[in-house]
Amino acid sequence: MFHDKIKYIFSSSIQSVVSRISDFSVHPGKDFTRRKKFPADILLAFLISEGSSSTKNELLDFFDMDSDKPTDSAFNQQRAKLMPEAVEAVFHKFNESMDFLDTQTEYRFLAADGSTATYFSSPKFSSPEYFVEPGHSAKGFYSITII
């Protein structure tokens, strides 16, 4: 299926970066040399897929509520070893690998995750169907959900 191919390309993109992890380590040859609960491939997948909840909740979600999940401290220690360019390298590798898509336009739409985008607080800027009643805020706001 199509989504399996995208997941495979994502995993391959991460493995491509992990295969040269010393290029993206703060201390090359030292960082990410021992096998831990939060190896570089899991760390990259977590960093890319985490949402906006607390680190503790995101870890519970990522590790499917496993009580043996890595701790917040383990995450912070491993993240400190990784340069930000590693995530950028995964992004570039993933995009390079998506050439099989038919691109009729200059944009590619792969997925939307149900995220909510909040905008404008004045009715003169948006239509009424996007208005969220007061309760979430004192005045209410306009919001769309990307699905």
Secondary structure, DSSP 8 states (H G I E B T S, - for coil): -HHHHHHHHHHHHHHHHHTTGGGGBSSTTTTT-S--SS-HHHHHHHHHH--SS-HHHHHHHHTTT-TT---HHHHHHHHHHB-THHHHHHHHHHHHHGGGS--SSS---------EEEE-SSGGGS-GGGEE-TTSSSS-EEEEE--
